[in-house]
């Protein structure tokens, strides 16, 4: 299977998951709301740097994109889709590469949306009268934020792929004990 077909298959799989757009939209919205709240609390006399105000949603944005990366990296194994995926593409690296590309694109778009939303929401005189903005510094802070959270999402994909937990066989049932499961195993042939 070619790299473009693997990428298209992973894009189709991610587009079919209902939680992906909700996670990305909620993450961007929470980052913008955090920036607006900080802009409302900025003291006009202090002249808070605009970069601090615009990037105030960094922790929220980082957590959302870390969750995205971890769920994409380990999601195949929790849903059982890994069987189909690796039957079609026997090697792990093309699939991991496609997941990384798609997650990086989603993180770049979400981070950019959050930064632009924060700039638009906080540059008005009504919201942030004490915010001192210089366009060059604001662009550098925003670009740094977007690249940082994209790197976090890619790091989370790697962690999810390394620490994945394959789903147990359907014959395994959790026991009352935290430490063990009861799995039916066929008797040995004598």
N, C-alpha and C positions, 0 to 999 in steps of 0.2 A: 504494500500500500504506500502511495506517495505521501510526502509531507503535507501537501495541500489537501489531500483527502482526509488525512488524520486531523488536520486543523479544522476542516469543515465538519467532520464528525463530532469533534469536541465542542465546536461552536453550536451545533444543533443540540447536543446534550445539555450544555449550559443554558441555552435559550429556552429549553423545555422545563427547566427547574423553576418553580413558582417563587422560591425565596430569593433568587438572585436580584431581580429588579427591586424588590422590596428592601432588601438589605442595602443595596447601593443608594437608593433614594432616601432611606431613613438616615444613612450615614452622612450623606451630603447635607440633608436638612438639619440634622443635629449640629453639624459643624458650623453652618451658617447661623443658626440660633445662638450658639455659644459665642460667636463673634459679635452678634448684635447685642447680646446681654453685656459683654465686656465693653462695647462701645457706649452703651447707655450708662455704664458705671464709671467710664473714664472721666477724670476730672479735667474741666476745661483749662484750669490754670496750669496743670502739669504738662499738657501737650503730649499725650501718649503717642508713641510712634505708631504709625499706621500698620507697619509690619506686624507688630505685636497684636494689634486688634484683629487684623485679617487672619492671622494664623492661630488665633485663640482656640479654634476648634480642632487643632492638631491631635490631641489625645483621643478625641471621639472618632475622628477620621482614621487615625491609626488603628484603633481597636476594631472598627468595622471592616477595614481592609485586611487586617490580620485574620479575622473570622472568615472572610471570603477566601483567602488563600488556604487556610487550614481545611475548610470544608471542601474546596475544590481538590486539594491534594489528597485527602483521605476519603472523599465522598464515594468514589467507586467501590470501595471495600465495604462500606457500611450499607449500601443499597443493594449490593450484589451485582452491580453493573460491570464489575471488574472481569467477570467470567466472559461476558460478551466482548468487552473492549479488548482483552488480551487474546481472545480467540481470533479476532480480526487483525490485531497488530501484536504479534508475539513479543516484540521488544518493548521494554518499558520507556526508554529514552525518547522515542518520537511522541509518545502520548504525554509524557511529562513536559516536553518542549512545547507541545501545542497548548497544554494547560497553562504553562508559564506565559506564553504569548497572549493568550486570551485574558488571563488575569491581569497582566501588565496593562493591556489596553483598557480593561474595565477600571483599573485603579487610576490610570492617567486621566480617563474621562471623568471619573467620580471626583478625584482630587481637583481637577481643573474646574469642574462645575461648582464645587464647594468654595474654591478661592474666588472665582468670578462672582458667585452669589454673595460671598462675604464682602467683597469690594463694593458691589452695587448696593448692598444693604447698609453698609456702614459709612459711605462717603457723603451722605447728605448732611446738611447743617443741623437738621432736626435731631438726627440720631447721634451723631458724634461731633459736637462742636469743638471738642478739645483734641481731636486727632490730627496730628501734623503728618501730611502725606507728601512724599516725593515719589514720582512715578518709577524712577529707576530702582530705588530701594524696595518699593512695593512689589515690582515685578520679580526682583531677585528673591525676596522672601517667599512669594507665592510659588515660584518655580522650585525653590528648594524644598518647600513643603510637599509639593506634588511628587517630586522625585524621591523624597524620603518615604512617603507612604507607599509609593509603588515598590520601593525596595523592601519595605516591611511585608507587603502582600506576597512578593516573590520568596522571601525568606519563610513565610508561613506555608507556602506550597511545598517547599523543600522539607520543612518539618513535618507537614502532614503526610508527605510521601514516605519519609523515613520512619515515622512513628505510627503508621497506619495500623489499624486493628482489623484484621479480616473478620468477616461475619462468621459466627459459629455455624456448624452444619445444622440443618433443620431438625435433626434428631436430638440435639442438645437442649436440655431444659434447665434453666437456672434452679439451683437447689436453695434451701433455706439458708445455707451457709454462704457467706460472702466470698469464701476462698475457693469454692469448687463448683463445678457443674456436673450434672449427671448426663452422660451421653451413652446412648445405646451403642454397643459394639457387638458385632457378630462374634459368635463363639469360634474359637480356633478349630480348624479341621484337624481331626485326629488321625 
